[in-house]
């Protein structure tokens, strides 16, 4: 099984990095993931970016199973599709009945023969399916800038409420913090309260000096005691509706991402300042990278003042 997995990976990389970019025919789709909404949204965005870069149309495969459906919502998949607008302007995979699906996540005699047919015959009707295209798109993450307007158009196809209507004259800052299923033993996903507290403290000092009123929100899972004295510095939005939380992150003026696909996708849709915390998916060029030596003062004050002036 381990050998087959390695061969599948090598075959997938050969097709994605070389055969498809050489041939540039057929369709790209994303399917097969069963993890959380943020991870699946980012996987779909990676397929759309891959499609864009290689000049091949994307066809949409509707979401099938999403983890962390804590309310056991029977319509969760449909609501997620409606919320993100993934299928807006795209062909549905069910409309391409004359096309053959080639699953790049698992090698088989079928996938090999159909790929060879695709390579050597100009009329081969193929849909390449993969659970994500991060291995390719993480190397060109800055290229997401080229499709951000398309992603935003999809997102706002179905109207979104403004979570800040009652606080229009304040600069809205949102921190996404991973808690709940992420604890302090998970170094790859966890960011400590002390680090976040220091960040908020520095940000408040800057905004006070600039005479800019602000509201700071924390979106997360878990219990209030998981956040220590952060509740003294910000409004806690815990265990809320996942779509409301995501929309709050997207529409904030300054977004502090977690090491998370959920806030990565929000960052892609944001019109504000995005502060990226390094993890395995690479940042866009215009994002501020919160590395070891990052200081709040690294964010241009003129940009912050410009955001506030539009209020």
C-alpha positions in Angstrom: 0.0 0.0 0.0 2.9 2.4 0.8 4.5 1.7 -2.6 1.2 2.3 -4.4 0.8 5.6 -2.5 4.3 6.8 -3.6 3.6 5.8 -7.2 0.3 7.6 -7.1 2.0 10.7 -5.8 4.7 10.6 -8.5 2.1 10.0 -11.2 0.0 12.9 -9.9 3.0 15.2 -9.9 3.9 14.2 -13.5 0.4 14.9 -14.7 -0.1 18.2 -12.8 3.3 19.7 -13.4 4.1 18.5 -16.9 1.4 16.7 -18.9 -1.6 19.1 -18.3 0.5 22.3 -18.8 1.9 20.8 -22.0 -1.5 19.7 -23.4 -3.8 22.3 -22.0 -7.1 20.5 -22.9 -10.0 19.1 -20.9 -11.3 20.2 -17.5 -10.0 20.6 -14.0 -12.2 19.8 -10.9 -11.7 19.3 -7.2 -13.3 16.5 -5.2 -12.6 13.9 -2.6 -11.9 15.9 0.6 -13.9 15.3 3.8 -12.2 17.7 6.2 -13.4 21.1 7.4 -15.0 23.9 5.4 -11.9 26.1 5.3 -9.7 23.3 4.0 -12.3 22.4 1.3 -12.8 26.0 0.2 -9.0 26.5 -0.1 -8.8 23.2 -2.1 -11.4 24.5 -4.5 -9.6 27.8 -4.8 -6.4 26.0 -5.6 -8.2 24.1 -8.4 -9.5 27.4 -9.8 -6.0 28.9 -9.6 -4.5 25.9 -11.3 -7.2 26.1 -14.0 -6.5 29.8 -14.5 -2.7 29.5 -14.7 -2.8 26.6 -17.2 -5.6 28.0 -19.4 -8.0 25.1 -18.8 -11.6 25.4 -17.7 -12.7 24.5 -14.2 -15.9 22.5 -13.7 -17.4 22.3 -10.3 -18.0 19.2 -8.3 -20.4 20.0 -5.4 -19.3 19.5 -1.9 -20.2 16.0 -0.6 -19.0 15.8 3.0 -17.8 18.5 5.4 -16.3 17.9 8.8 -17.1 19.9 12.0 -20.8 20.1 11.2 -21.4 20.5 15.0 -25.1 21.2 14.6 -25.7 18.2 12.4 -27.2 20.5 9.8 -28.7 18.3 7.1 -28.3 21.2 4.6 -24.7 22.1 5.5 -23.3 21.2 2.1 -25.9 23.2 0.2 -25.6 26.2 2.5 -21.8 26.2 2.1 -22.2 26.1 -1.7 -24.6 29.0 -1.6 -22.5 31.0 0.8 -19.3 30.8 -1.2 -20.9 30.8 -4.7 -18.3 28.2 -5.9 -20.4 27.2 -8.9 -21.3 30.7 -10.1 -20.3 31.0 -13.8 -18.9 27.4 -13.8 -20.1 24.2 -15.5 -21.3 21.5 -13.2 -19.5 18.2 -13.6 -22.8 16.5 -14.2 -23.2 18.5 -17.4 -20.1 16.9 -18.9 -21.5 13.3 -19.3 -19.3 12.6 -22.3 -16.1 13.2 -20.4 -14.0 10.7 -18.5 -12.9 11.5 -15.0 -9.3 10.8 -14.2 -8.7 10.6 -10.5 -5.2 11.9 -9.8 -5.3 11.0 -6.1 -5.1 7.2 -6.7 -3.2 5.6 -9.6 -5.0 2.9 -11.5 -4.9 1.2 -14.9 -7.8 3.4 -15.9 -6.1 6.7 -14.9 -2.9 5.7 -16.8 -4.6 4.6 -20.0 -6.9 7.7 -20.1 -3.9 10.0 -19.4 -2.0 8.4 -22.3 -5.0 8.8 -24.5 -5.3 12.4 -23.4 -1.6 13.0 -24.2 -1.6 11.4 -27.7 -5.1 12.1 -29.0 -6.4 15.6 -29.7 -10.0 14.8 -29.1 -9.7 13.1 -25.7 -12.5 14.3 -23.4 -11.0 14.2 -19.9 -11.8 15.8 -16.5 -8.8 15.7 -14.2 -9.9 15.4 -10.6 -7.9 15.9 -7.5 -8.6 16.6 -3.8 -6.4 19.7 -4.0 -3.7 21.4 -6.1 -1.6 22.9 -3.3 1.6 21.1 -4.3 1.5 23.2 -7.5 -0.3 26.4 -6.3 1.7 26.9 -3.1 4.7 27.6 -5.3 2.9 30.4 -7.1 0.7 31.7 -4.2 1.2 35.3 -5.3 -0.7 34.5 -8.5 -3.9 34.3 -6.4 -4.0 38.0 -6.9 -4.9 37.4 -10.5 -8.2 35.6 -9.6 -9.1 37.4 -6.3 -11.7 39.5 -8.1 -13.3 36.3 -9.6 -13.4 34.7 -6.2 -14.9 37.8 -4.6 -17.5 38.0 -7.3 -18.6 34.4 -6.6 -18.6 35.1 -2.8 -20.8 38.1 -3.1 -23.2 36.5 -5.7 -25.5 35.8 -2.8 -25.8 38.9 -0.6 -23.9 39.1 2.6 -24.9 41.1 5.7 -22.4 43.6 7.1 -21.5 42.5 10.6 -20.3 45.9 11.5 -23.3 48.0 10.6 -23.7 49.3 14.2 -20.0 50.2 14.5 -19.5 51.9 11.1 -17.2 54.7 12.4 -14.8 52.3 14.0 -11.9 50.4 12.4 -12.7 46.8 12.6 -10.0 44.4 13.5 -10.5 40.6 13.5 -8.2 37.9 14.9 -8.8 34.3 13.9 -7.4 32.0 16.6 -7.4 28.2 16.4 -8.7 26.6 19.5 -11.1 23.7 20.2 -9.5 21.0 18.2 -6.1 22.7 18.3 -4.2 22.7 21.6 -0.8 24.0 22.8 0.8 20.7 21.9 0.1 21.3 18.3 3.0 23.6 17.4 2.1 23.7 13.7 -1.3 25.1 14.3 -1.3 26.8 17.8 -0.5 30.4 18.6 -0.2 31.3 22.3 -2.4 33.8 24.1 0.7 35.8 25.2 1.8 36.4 21.6 -1.7 37.5 20.6 -2.1 39.7 23.6 1.2 41.5 22.8 0.0 42.0 19.2 -3.3 43.5 20.3 -1.5 45.7 22.9 0.8 47.1 20.2 -2.1 47.6 17.8 -4.2 49.5 20.3 -1.3 51.8 21.1 -0.8 52.6 17.5 -4.5 53.3 16.9 -4.7 55.5 20.0 -1.7 57.5 18.8 -3.4 57.9 15.4 -6.7 58.8 17.1 -8.6 56.0 15.3 -11.4 54.3 17.2 -11.5 50.6 16.8 -13.3 47.4 17.7 -11.3 44.2 18.0 -13.0 40.8 17.6 -11.7 37.3 18.2 -13.3 34.5 16.3 -12.6 31.0 17.6 -13.9 27.8 19.2 -13.6 26.7 22.8 -14.4 28.2 26.2 -13.7 31.8 27.4 -11.1 30.5 29.9 -9.1 29.1 27.0 -8.2 32.7 26.1 -6.9 34.0 29.4 -6.8 37.8 29.6 -7.6 38.3 25.9 -11.2 38.8 26.8 -10.1 42.1 28.4 -8.7 43.3 25.1 -11.2 42.1 22.5 -14.8 40.9 21.9 -14.9 37.1 22.0 -17.0 35.4 19.3 -16.9 31.7 20.3 -18.6 28.7 18.8 -20.7 30.8 16.5 -22.2 30.3 13.1 -19.3 29.3 10.8 -20.6 31.5 8.0 -21.1 34.5 10.2 -17.6 34.1 11.6 -16.1 33.8 8.1 -17.9 36.8 6.9 -16.7 38.8 9.9 -13.1 37.9 9.0 -13.6 38.8 5.3 -15.2 42.2 6.0 -12.8 43.3 8.7 -10.5 46.2 8.0 -7.5 44.4 9.4 -7.5 40.6 9.5 -5.0 38.6 11.6 -4.9 35.1 10.2 -4.4 31.9 12.2 -2.4 29.0 10.8 -5.6 28.0 9.1 -7.2 27.5 5.7 -10.3 29.1 7.1 -8.7 32.5 7.6 -6.4 32.0 4.5 -9.6 31.9 2.4 -10.9 34.9 4.2 -7.6 36.7 3.4 -8.0 35.9 -0.3 -11.4 37.7 -0.2 -10.4 40.6 2.1 -10.3 44.2 0.9 -8.4 45.2 4.0 -5.0 44.7 5.5 -4.1 41.0 6.0 -1.5 39.8 8.5 -0.4 36.2 7.6 1.0 33.9 10.3 3.4 31.4 8.6 2.3 27.8 8.1 2.4 25.4 5.2 0.4 27.4 2.7 2.4 30.4 1.3 1.3 34.0 1.6 0.3 36.5 -1.1 2.9 39.2 -1.9 0.7 42.0 -0.5 0.1 40.3 2.8 2.1 41.3 5.9 4.0 38.2 7.2 4.0 37.9 11.0 7.4 36.4 11.4 9.6 36.3 14.5 10.6 40.0 14.0 7.2 41.2 12.9 6.0 44.4 14.7 2.7 46.1 14.4 4.5 49.2 13.4 5.6 47.4 10.2 2.1 48.0 8.9 2.1 51.4 7.0 0.2 54.0 9.1 -0.9 55.7 5.8 -2.6 52.5 4.8 -4.4 52.3 8.1 -5.4 55.9 7.9 -6.7 55.4 4.4 -8.9 52.5 5.5 -10.3 54.6 8.3 -10.9 57.6 6.1 -13.3 55.5 4.0 -15.6 54.9 6.9 
